Amino acid sequence: MSNHIEVKKQQLNPPNVLIKTWCTLARDEDEQVRTHAMKMLLDTFGDLESIVKFVKSNNIKV
């Protein structure tokens, strides 16, 4: 399964603005909005550590 996640990460190169939007929405007051934003981030990056790494390397404020 780990290899699948690595392949998925290599194939995806999401636009920074999309990741910024999801990070902003992950802090929204509405629980459904937060949950969906986190799902999108996790589906894109595979795990929280990868999200943090991407955000830091692209200077995205969370």
C-alpha positions as CSV (number, residue, x, y, z in Angstrom):
1,M,0.0,0.0,0.0
2,S,2.9,2.4,0.7
3,N,4.1,2.1,-2.9
4,H,0.6,3.0,-4.1
5,I,0.6,6.2,-2.0
6,E,4.1,7.1,-3.3
7,V,3.0,6.6,-6.9
8,K,-0.1,8.7,-6.3
9,K,2.0,11.5,-4.8
10,Q,4.3,11.5,-7.7
11,Q,1.5,11.7,-10.2
12,L,-0.3,14.5,-8.5
13,N,1.1,18.0,-8.5
14,P,-1.8,20.1,-7.2
15,P,-1.8,23.8,-7.8
16,N,-0.7,25.7,-4.6
17,V,-3.9,27.9,-4.7
18,L,-6.0,24.7,-4.4
19,I,-4.0,23.5,-1.4
20,K,-4.2,27.0,0.1
21,T,-8.0,26.9,-0.3
22,W,-8.3,23.4,1.3
23,C,-6.1,24.5,4.2
24,T,-8.3,27.6,4.7
25,L,-11.5,25.5,4.5
26,A,-10.0,23.0,7.0
27,R,-10.3,25.8,9.6
28,D,-13.9,26.7,8.7
29,E,-16.6,26.9,11.4
30,D,-18.8,24.4,9.5
31,E,-17.8,20.9,10.4
32,Q,-18.9,19.5,7.0
33,V,-16.7,22.0,5.3
34,R,-13.7,21.2,7.5
35,T,-14.2,17.4,7.1
36,H,-14.4,17.6,3.3
37,A,-11.3,19.9,3.1
38,M,-9.3,17.5,5.2
39,K,-10.6,14.5,3.1
40,M,-9.4,16.3,-0.1
41,L,-6.0,17.0,1.5
42,L,-5.6,13.4,2.8
43,D,-6.8,11.9,-0.5
44,T,-4.3,14.1,-2.4
45,F,-1.2,13.6,-0.1
46,G,-1.9,10.3,1.6
47,D,-1.1,11.3,5.1
48,L,-0.8,14.3,7.4
49,E,3.0,14.3,7.4
50,S,3.0,14.7,3.6
51,I,0.5,17.6,3.8
52,V,2.7,19.3,6.4
53,K,5.8,18.8,4.3
54,F,4.1,20.3,1.2
55,V,2.7,23.2,3.1
56,K,6.0,24.1,4.6
57,S,8.0,23.7,1.4
58,N,5.5,26.0,-0.4
59,N,5.2,28.6,2.3
60,I,1.5,28.0,2.7
61,K,0.2,29.4,6.0
62,V,-2.2,27.2,7.9
